Amino acid sequence: MYEPLYTADEMRAAEERYPGYPDTVPELMERAGGAVARESMLAFPAARRFACVCGSGSNGGDGRVAARVLRESGREADETTEVEGYDVIVDALFGTGFRGEPRSEAAALIDRINAADASVVSVDLPSGVDASTGEAAAAAVDADLTVTFHGPKLGLVVAPGRFRAGQVVVADIGLEEIPTRHRRGTVALLARVPRRAAGDTKYTAGSVLVVGGQPGMTGAACLSALAAFRADAGYVTLAVPSESVPVAECLVLEAVKVGWSDEDAVATIAAAAERAGAIALGPGLGRRPGRRALVRSLLETIDLPAVVDADALFDLEPFERRAPTVLTPHAGELARLLDTGSEWVNAHRLEAARQGADKFGSVLVLKGADTIVAAPGSGAIVCDLGPPALATAGTGDVLTGVTAAFLAKGLDAQIAAAAAAIAHGRAAQLAPQRAGLVASDLLDLLPRALEG
């Protein structure tokens, strides 16, 4: 259900378990460097001239082995800092031990690598990227291919590092797999989602209450409601402002509709929640006066698992709840929750997700190509199946509905959120089109995605 994602310390621990370590380091280096050479030749079969830029540490040693194997295979391979005029540059400057910013000379060399008219193969991870976080404080190599060893590093999966890595190939060098704090979610996680069984009713199969949908944004709440149904919920109630009910009646045939006004919102919505198993709060809710107080009152009044998204996140303050809660911000929304800028969140995504989860005592889903599902005091689950086509309006509302359905089925909050992100990404992968995907396209694909 998960793949390990290694930090630098975890990778070092795996190496230290190898029989005979540290005397066997040259043996591991031979395997690593040989793998780099082989993968480089496979990826770029027409290349004849290779520049191997080698640092002083173990990563540089891997690069020097790669240069020797390339020469033994009939290629020209120079161990050099001159990068112009080559077909392929092998980046073996920094390895998993790198932290912070490269020194000025190294930064200048990285800039020259990126500017050269050559393909780039990085050894273990692109130089300048932190293996444990994905952060790139300053200059970092833009690789076309990264050959990493034993298992993927966290920094190759979490942005911005993932966007520097190009294609990632994992080479087995004979190390033992060890437990890792952070994991990558796979399609196999969907096996944890309960399916409707013979003895189920529409309520026990998962009953969801969706709250949102002010006029002009009714579609957001409707997308969440439909997604909950397509994620195998048996019953969905759609609670929207009274003036939005006629639109909701036309868009979602199967859901029960409940209208509310500003005066009776808490009582009406709380009554609608009595037979629900989970609540989805925020899609199209709007930010008019009183909405912030409404969100807090509902979170404190309704003792059900909840997913909080979109407008319900606006100006949200820490709250006290016994029931599991999932927050699903994008980078800009999380920046406001942490009182910082979206640039900082984008540069420190893993740390930002951890801070958000700890601040609110909730599972936090930081959406993106590397969707991060963080829980207080726990390692993160990275769910990165979603293609770029998901970057379109309304797909977050679909994710909210799927998450609410899985919560209503009784899944642990972090597992429910991760499984929802996997199902969401898998549905987008199944779409026949590569361009022009809209959020509603995902709805009919969700049942297929749940099949794994």
Secondary structure, 3 states (H helix, E strand, C coil): CEEEEECHHHHHHHHHCCCCCCCCHHHHHHHHHHHHHHHHHHHCCCCCEEEEEECCCHHHHHHHHHHHHHHHCCCEEEECCCCCCCCEEEEECCCCCCCCCCCHHHHHHHHHHHHCCCEEEEECCCCCCCCCCCCCCCCCCCCCEEEEECCCEHHHHCCCHHHHCCEEEEECCCCCCCCCCEEEECHHHHHHCCCCCCCCCCCCCCEEEEECCCCCCHHHHHHHHHHHHHCCCCEEEEEEEHHHHHHHHHHCCCCEEEEECCCCHHHHHHHHHHHCCEEEECCCCCCCCCHHHHHHHHHHHCCCCEEECHHHHCCCCCCCCCCCEEECCCHHHHHHHCCCCHHHHHHCHHHHHHHHHHHHCCEEEECCCCEEEECCCCCCEEECCCCHHHCCCCHHHHHHHHHHHHHHCCCCHHHHHHHHHHHHHHHHHHCCCCCCCCCCHHHHHHHHHHCC
